[in-house]
Amino acid sequence: MKNFAKPDEVREFPKGRVEMLKVGGASVGRATFLPGWRWSESVQPLVKTKSCEAPHFQYHVSGRLHVVMDDGSEFDCGPGDVALLPMGHDAWVVGDEPAVVVDFQGMIDYAKRV
């Protein structure tokens, strides 16, 4: 058993951070995105891809994220939502509350500098 109070790894980036747990052969990440965070401004300069290429399977704990897929479709995610996002998207915090998500799929390489 693991707990986010003692993460195995922490990655920080402008207006956000990811705390990683390794449980057995799986990795789980808890991301905190502060108001004003936007993937294309905070993470894209680190990973140097056109859009987020990490697929996400995540539970939204608090706050709201607006997601825009590369195909132009868009939607909001908020507390209690479970989202399965394929590769190819941008996202940003909506409002003044930090967005916190627990991701069971897409955080293994998230926000790693290239």
C-alpha positions as CSV (number, residue, x, y, z in Angstrom):
1,M,0.0,0.0,0.0
2,K,1.2,3.5,-0.8
3,N,0.0,7.0,0.1
4,F,0.3,10.3,-1.7
5,A,1.6,11.8,1.6
6,K,4.9,10.1,0.8
7,P,5.1,10.0,-3.1
8,D,7.9,8.1,-4.8
9,E,8.6,11.0,-7.1
10,V,7.4,14.6,-7.5
11,R,7.6,16.6,-10.7
12,E,7.0,20.3,-10.6
13,F,6.2,22.6,-13.5
14,P,4.8,26.1,-13.7
15,K,1.5,26.3,-11.8
16,G,1.4,22.6,-11.1
17,R,2.9,19.4,-9.9
18,V,2.5,15.6,-10.2
19,E,3.1,13.2,-7.3
20,M,3.8,9.7,-8.4
21,L,3.3,6.4,-6.6
22,K,4.6,3.1,-7.9
23,V,2.3,0.2,-6.7
24,G,3.4,-3.2,-7.9
25,G,4.0,-2.8,-11.6
26,A,1.6,0.2,-11.9
27,S,2.2,3.9,-11.6
28,V,-0.5,6.3,-10.3
29,G,-0.2,10.1,-10.4
30,R,-1.9,12.8,-8.5
31,A,-1.7,16.1,-10.4
32,T,-2.5,19.5,-8.9
33,F,-3.0,22.3,-11.4
34,L,-3.2,25.8,-10.0
35,P,-5.5,28.6,-11.3
36,G,-3.9,29.9,-14.5
37,W,-2.4,26.5,-15.4
38,R,-2.6,25.5,-19.1
39,W,-0.9,22.4,-20.5
40,S,0.3,24.3,-23.6
41,E,2.0,27.0,-21.4
42,S,3.2,25.0,-18.4
43,V,4.1,21.5,-19.7
44,Q,4.5,21.8,-23.5
45,P,7.8,23.7,-23.2
46,L,9.1,20.8,-21.2
47,V,8.0,17.9,-23.4
48,K,8.2,19.8,-26.8
49,T,5.1,18.1,-28.4
50,K,2.4,19.9,-30.3
51,S,-0.3,18.7,-27.8
52,C,-0.5,16.4,-24.8
53,E,0.4,12.9,-26.0
54,A,-0.3,11.2,-22.7
55,P,-3.6,9.2,-22.7
56,H,-5.3,9.8,-19.3
57,F,-7.7,7.7,-17.3
58,Q,-8.4,10.0,-14.4
59,Y,-10.7,10.7,-11.5
60,H,-11.4,14.5,-10.9
61,V,-11.1,15.2,-7.1
62,S,-11.6,19.0,-7.2
63,G,-11.6,22.0,-9.4
64,R,-12.5,22.2,-13.1
65,L,-10.5,21.5,-16.3
66,H,-11.5,22.5,-19.8
67,V,-10.2,20.0,-22.4
68,V,-9.9,20.7,-26.1
69,M,-9.0,17.7,-28.3
70,D,-6.9,18.1,-31.5
71,D,-10.1,17.3,-33.5
72,G,-11.7,20.5,-32.0
73,S,-14.1,18.7,-29.6
74,E,-14.2,20.2,-26.1
75,F,-15.7,19.6,-22.7
76,D,-15.3,20.3,-19.0
77,C,-14.4,17.9,-16.2
78,G,-15.1,18.5,-12.6
79,P,-15.4,16.9,-9.1
80,G,-16.6,13.3,-9.3
81,D,-16.0,12.9,-13.0
82,V,-14.0,10.1,-14.5
83,A,-12.5,10.9,-17.8
84,L,-10.7,8.7,-20.5
85,L,-8.8,11.1,-22.7
86,P,-6.9,9.8,-25.7
87,M,-3.7,11.4,-26.9
88,G,-3.9,14.8,-28.6
89,H,-5.4,17.5,-26.3
90,D,-4.8,20.7,-24.5
91,A,-6.4,21.5,-21.1
92,W,-6.6,24.4,-18.6
93,V,-8.0,25.2,-15.2
94,V,-11.3,27.0,-15.2
95,G,-12.0,29.3,-12.3
96,D,-10.1,30.2,-9.1
97,E,-9.9,26.7,-7.5
98,P,-7.0,24.3,-8.1
99,A,-7.9,21.2,-10.2
100,V,-6.8,18.0,-8.6
101,V,-6.9,14.7,-10.6
102,V,-5.8,11.1,-9.8
103,D,-4.6,9.5,-13.1
104,F,-4.3,5.8,-13.4
105,Q,-2.8,5.7,-16.9
106,G,-1.1,8.8,-18.4
107,M,1.3,10.1,-15.8
108,I,4.3,7.7,-16.1
109,D,6.2,10.1,-18.3
110,Y,4.0,13.2,-17.8
111,A,6.0,16.5,-17.6
112,K,9.4,14.8,-17.9
113,R,11.9,17.1,-19.5
114,V,13.3,16.0,-22.8
